[in-house]
């Protein structure tokens, strides 16, 4: 079984490639969707602690977060550090994902 990870910056075609795979019947784990779920749950507290005022109704408000980052390289670097922790949560959820367990031949 071959497992492929799509990586790259914004606008590099990751979603388009994943959509093509899905249309071809290839199972896809969408890490972007996973991050959006985390921004509504597990990641809310650490993001709010690092960037006070960026949550609304128990979720990270990406536009409020962006407003705190625009033109502030030090804050952007701080978000990159938070994203390193977020990537660990995404990886953990990916490993817990039933689809990936099946792909990798692991028991449920």
Biotite code that builds the C-alpha atoms (Angstrom):
import biotite.structure as struc

atoms = struc.array([
    struc.Atom([0.000, 0.000, 0.000], chain_id="A", res_id=1, res_name="UNK", atom_name="CA", element="C"),
    struc.Atom([1.352, 3.375, -1.003], chain_id="A", res_id=2, res_name="UNK", atom_name="CA", element="C"),
    struc.Atom([0.431, 6.366, 1.164], chain_id="A", res_id=3, res_name="UNK", atom_name="CA", element="C"),
    struc.Atom([1.043, 9.796, -0.369], chain_id="A", res_id=4, res_name="UNK", atom_name="CA", element="C"),
    struc.Atom([1.141, 13.097, 1.505], chain_id="A", res_id=5, res_name="UNK", atom_name="CA", element="C"),
    struc.Atom([0.345, 16.311, -0.350], chain_id="A", res_id=6, res_name="UNK", atom_name="CA", element="C"),
    struc.Atom([2.282, 19.279, 1.004], chain_id="A", res_id=7, res_name="UNK", atom_name="CA", element="C"),
    struc.Atom([2.889, 22.823, -0.126], chain_id="A", res_id=8, res_name="UNK", atom_name="CA", element="C"),
    struc.Atom([2.015, 26.415, 0.486], chain_id="A", res_id=9, res_name="UNK", atom_name="CA", element="C"),
    struc.Atom([-1.222, 28.265, -0.111], chain_id="A", res_id=10, res_name="UNK", atom_name="CA", element="C"),
    struc.Atom([-2.423, 28.026, -3.700], chain_id="A", res_id=11, res_name="UNK", atom_name="CA", element="C"),
    struc.Atom([-0.083, 25.193, -4.670], chain_id="A", res_id=12, res_name="UNK", atom_name="CA", element="C"),
    struc.Atom([-2.866, 22.812, -5.780], chain_id="A", res_id=13, res_name="UNK", atom_name="CA", element="C"),
    struc.Atom([-3.091, 20.421, -2.819], chain_id="A", res_id=14, res_name="UNK", atom_name="CA", element="C"),
    struc.Atom([-6.887, 20.546, -2.734], chain_id="A", res_id=15, res_name="UNK", atom_name="CA", element="C"),
    struc.Atom([-7.143, 20.150, -6.504], chain_id="A", res_id=16, res_name="UNK", atom_name="CA", element="C"),
    struc.Atom([-4.862, 17.122, -6.426], chain_id="A", res_id=17, res_name="UNK", atom_name="CA", element="C"),
    struc.Atom([-6.770, 15.598, -3.491], chain_id="A", res_id=18, res_name="UNK", atom_name="CA", element="C"),
    struc.Atom([-10.064, 16.161, -5.322], chain_id="A", res_id=19, res_name="UNK", atom_name="CA", element="C"),
    struc.Atom([-8.660, 14.433, -8.388], chain_id="A", res_id=20, res_name="UNK", atom_name="CA", element="C"),
    struc.Atom([-7.588, 11.452, -6.272], chain_id="A", res_id=21, res_name="UNK", atom_name="CA", element="C"),
    struc.Atom([-11.012, 11.282, -4.592], chain_id="A", res_id=22, res_name="UNK", atom_name="CA", element="C"),
    struc.Atom([-12.816, 11.426, -7.966], chain_id="A", res_id=23, res_name="UNK", atom_name="CA", element="C"),
    struc.Atom([-10.600, 8.542, -9.060], chain_id="A", res_id=24, res_name="UNK", atom_name="CA", element="C"),
    struc.Atom([-11.731, 6.470, -6.088], chain_id="A", res_id=25, res_name="UNK", atom_name="CA", element="C"),
    struc.Atom([-8.564, 6.946, -4.036], chain_id="A", res_id=26, res_name="UNK", atom_name="CA", element="C"),
    struc.Atom([-9.253, 7.503, -0.308], chain_id="A", res_id=27, res_name="UNK", atom_name="CA", element="C"),
    struc.Atom([-8.157, 10.937, 0.945], chain_id="A", res_id=28, res_name="UNK", atom_name="CA", element="C"),
    struc.Atom([-7.578, 12.240, 4.480], chain_id="A", res_id=29, res_name="UNK", atom_name="CA", element="C"),
    struc.Atom([-8.078, 16.013, 4.342], chain_id="A", res_id=30, res_name="UNK", atom_name="CA", element="C"),
    struc.Atom([-5.745, 17.649, 6.865], chain_id="A", res_id=31, res_name="UNK", atom_name="CA", element="C"),
    struc.Atom([-7.185, 21.108, 6.088], chain_id="A", res_id=32, res_name="UNK", atom_name="CA", element="C"),
    struc.Atom([-10.641, 19.921, 7.142], chain_id="A", res_id=33, res_name="UNK", atom_name="CA", element="C"),
    struc.Atom([-9.045, 18.391, 10.226], chain_id="A", res_id=34, res_name="UNK", atom_name="CA", element="C"),
    struc.Atom([-7.477, 21.751, 11.132], chain_id="A", res_id=35, res_name="UNK", atom_name="CA", element="C"),
    struc.Atom([-10.840, 23.459, 10.729], chain_id="A", res_id=36, res_name="UNK", atom_name="CA", element="C"),
    struc.Atom([-12.351, 20.916, 13.155], chain_id="A", res_id=37, res_name="UNK", atom_name="CA", element="C"),
    struc.Atom([-9.481, 21.525, 15.590], chain_id="A", res_id=38, res_name="UNK", atom_name="CA", element="C"),
    struc.Atom([-10.116, 25.289, 15.331], chain_id="A", res_id=39, res_name="UNK", atom_name="CA", element="C"),
    struc.Atom([-13.597, 24.463, 16.624], chain_id="A", res_id=40, res_name="UNK", atom_name="CA", element="C"),
    struc.Atom([-12.354, 22.226, 19.441], chain_id="A", res_id=41, res_name="UNK", atom_name="CA", element="C"),
    struc.Atom([-9.012, 21.093, 20.774], chain_id="A", res_id=42, res_name="UNK", atom_name="CA", element="C"),
    struc.Atom([-6.922, 23.947, 19.324], chain_id="A", res_id=43, res_name="UNK", atom_name="CA", element="C"),
    struc.Atom([-9.164, 26.772, 20.558], chain_id="A", res_id=44, res_name="UNK", atom_name="CA", element="C"),
    struc.Atom([-7.606, 27.155, 24.035], chain_id="A", res_id=45, res_name="UNK", atom_name="CA", element="C"),
    struc.Atom([-3.945, 27.201, 22.964], chain_id="A", res_id=46, res_name="UNK", atom_name="CA", element="C"),
    struc.Atom([-4.614, 29.581, 20.055], chain_id="A", res_id=47, res_name="UNK", atom_name="CA", element="C"),
    struc.Atom([-6.648, 31.912, 22.288], chain_id="A", res_id=48, res_name="UNK", atom_name="CA", element="C"),
    struc.Atom([-3.884, 31.797, 24.933], chain_id="A", res_id=49, res_name="UNK", atom_name="CA", element="C"),
    struc.Atom([-1.264, 32.767, 22.344], chain_id="A", res_id=50, res_name="UNK", atom_name="CA", element="C"),
    struc.Atom([-3.487, 35.287, 20.520], chain_id="A", res_id=51, res_name="UNK", atom_name="CA", element="C"),
    struc.Atom([-6.069, 36.701, 22.961], chain_id="A", res_id=52, res_name="UNK", atom_name="CA", element="C"),
    struc.Atom([-9.284, 37.839, 21.332], chain_id="A", res_id=53, res_name="UNK", atom_name="CA", element="C"),
    struc.Atom([-9.191, 35.598, 18.248], chain_id="A", res_id=54, res_name="UNK", atom_name="CA", element="C"),
    struc.Atom([-11.979, 33.264, 19.314], chain_id="A", res_id=55, res_name="UNK", atom_name="CA", element="C"),
    struc.Atom([-15.682, 33.835, 18.959], chain_id="A", res_id=56, res_name="UNK", atom_name="CA", element="C"),
    struc.Atom([-18.473, 31.480, 20.039], chain_id="A", res_id=57, res_name="UNK", atom_name="CA", element="C"),
    struc.Atom([-15.939, 28.837, 21.118], chain_id="A", res_id=58, res_name="UNK", atom_name="CA", element="C"),
    struc.Atom([-14.129, 28.730, 17.771], chain_id="A", res_id=59, res_name="UNK", atom_name="CA", element="C"),
    struc.Atom([-10.983, 30.289, 16.350], chain_id="A", res_id=60, res_name="UNK", atom_name="CA", element="C"),
    struc.Atom([-12.109, 33.128, 14.093], chain_id="A", res_id=61, res_name="UNK", atom_name="CA", element="C"),
    struc.Atom([-9.594, 33.046, 11.265], chain_id="A", res_id=62, res_name="UNK", atom_name="CA", element="C"),
    struc.Atom([-10.298, 36.650, 10.231], chain_id="A", res_id=63, res_name="UNK", atom_name="CA", element="C"),
    struc.Atom([-9.612, 37.880, 13.784], chain_id="A", res_id=64, res_name="UNK", atom_name="CA", element="C"),
    struc.Atom([-6.436, 35.797, 13.831], chain_id="A", res_id=65, res_name="UNK", atom_name="CA", element="C"),
    struc.Atom([-5.358, 37.222, 10.475], chain_id="A", res_id=66, res_name="UNK", atom_name="CA", element="C"),
    struc.Atom([-5.937, 40.755, 11.767], chain_id="A", res_id=67, res_name="UNK", atom_name="CA", element="C"),
    struc.Atom([-3.498, 40.097, 14.618], chain_id="A", res_id=68, res_name="UNK", atom_name="CA", element="C"),
    struc.Atom([-0.872, 38.818, 12.179], chain_id="A", res_id=69, res_name="UNK", atom_name="CA", element="C"),
    struc.Atom([-0.999, 41.321, 9.329], chain_id="A", res_id=70, res_name="UNK", atom_name="CA", element="C"),
    struc.Atom([2.247, 43.270, 9.168], chain_id="A", res_id=71, res_name="UNK", atom_name="CA", element="C"),
    struc.Atom([3.577, 41.659, 12.352], chain_id="A", res_id=72, res_name="UNK", atom_name="CA", element="C"),
    struc.Atom([6.391, 39.225, 11.522], chain_id="A", res_id=73, res_name="UNK", atom_name="CA", element="C"),
    struc.Atom([7.026, 38.333, 15.184], chain_id="A", res_id=74, res_name="UNK", atom_name="CA", element="C"),
    struc.Atom([3.368, 37.365, 15.665], chain_id="A", res_id=75, res_name="UNK", atom_name="CA", element="C"),
    struc.Atom([3.461, 35.348, 12.449], chain_id="A", res_id=76, res_name="UNK", atom_name="CA", element="C"),
    struc.Atom([6.501, 33.479, 13.759], chain_id="A", res_id=77, res_name="UNK", atom_name="CA", element="C"),
    struc.Atom([4.583, 32.818, 16.972], chain_id="A", res_id=78, res_name="UNK", atom_name="CA", element="C"),
    struc.Atom([1.719, 31.338, 14.915], chain_id="A", res_id=79, res_name="UNK", atom_name="CA", element="C"),
    struc.Atom([4.218, 29.116, 13.103], chain_id="A", res_id=80, res_name="UNK", atom_name="CA", element="C"),
    struc.Atom([5.307, 27.787, 16.509], chain_id="A", res_id=81, res_name="UNK", atom_name="CA", element="C"),
    struc.Atom([1.665, 27.138, 17.435], chain_id="A", res_id=82, res_name="UNK", atom_name="CA", element="C"),
    struc.Atom([1.186, 25.430, 14.063], chain_id="A", res_id=83, res_name="UNK", atom_name="CA", element="C"),
    struc.Atom([3.994, 23.006, 14.898], chain_id="A", res_id=84, res_name="UNK", atom_name="CA", element="C"),
    struc.Atom([1.896, 21.872, 17.879], chain_id="A", res_id=85, res_name="UNK", atom_name="CA", element="C"),
    struc.Atom([-1.227, 21.835, 15.709], chain_id="A", res_id=86, res_name="UNK", atom_name="CA", element="C"),
    struc.Atom([0.495, 19.574, 13.180], chain_id="A", res_id=87, res_name="UNK", atom_name="CA", element="C"),
    struc.Atom([1.033, 17.040, 15.971], chain_id="A", res_id=88, res_name="UNK", atom_name="CA", element="C"),
    struc.Atom([-2.708, 17.095, 16.687], chain_id="A", res_id=89, res_name="UNK", atom_name="CA", element="C"),
    struc.Atom([-3.456, 16.625, 12.985], chain_id="A", res_id=90, res_name="UNK", atom_name="CA", element="C"),
    struc.Atom([-1.006, 13.716, 12.786], chain_id="A", res_id=91, res_name="UNK", atom_name="CA", element="C"),
    struc.Atom([-2.580, 12.153, 15.848], chain_id="A", res_id=92, res_name="UNK", atom_name="CA", element="C"),
    struc.Atom([-6.054, 12.454, 14.349], chain_id="A", res_id=93, res_name="UNK", atom_name="CA", element="C"),
    struc.Atom([-4.821, 11.105, 11.034], chain_id="A", res_id=94, res_name="UNK", atom_name="CA", element="C"),
    struc.Atom([-3.434, 8.036, 12.786], chain_id="A", res_id=95, res_name="UNK", atom_name="CA", element="C"),
    struc.Atom([-6.730, 7.627, 14.629], chain_id="A", res_id=96, res_name="UNK", atom_name="CA", element="C"),
    struc.Atom([-8.634, 7.931, 11.354], chain_id="A", res_id=97, res_name="UNK", atom_name="CA", element="C"),
    struc.Atom([-10.326, 4.647, 10.437], chain_id="A", res_id=98, res_name="UNK", atom_name="CA", element="C"),
    struc.Atom([-9.571, 5.168, 6.748], chain_id="A", res_id=99, res_name="UNK", atom_name="CA", element="C"),
    struc.Atom([-5.842, 5.366, 7.402], chain_id="A", res_id=100, res_name="UNK", atom_name="CA", element="C"),
    struc.Atom([-5.988, 2.349, 9.701], chain_id="A", res_id=101, res_name="UNK", atom_name="CA", element="C"),
    struc.Atom([-7.571, 0.393, 6.864], chain_id="A", res_id=102, res_name="UNK", atom_name="CA", element="C"),
    struc.Atom([-5.062, 1.735, 4.337], chain_id="A", res_id=103, res_name="UNK", atom_name="CA", element="C"),
    struc.Atom([-2.139, 0.793, 6.547], chain_id="A", res_id=104, res_name="UNK", atom_name="CA", element="C"),
    struc.Atom([-3.636, -2.591, 7.413], chain_id="A", res_id=105, res_name="UNK", atom_name="CA", element="C"),
    struc.Atom([-3.926, -1.861, 11.139], chain_id="A", res_id=106, res_name="UNK", atom_name="CA", element="C"),
    struc.Atom([-6.692, -3.311, 13.282], chain_id="A", res_id=107, res_name="UNK", atom_name="CA", element="C"),
    struc.Atom([-9.554, -1.006, 14.251], chain_id="A", res_id=108, res_name="UNK", atom_name="CA", element="C"),
])
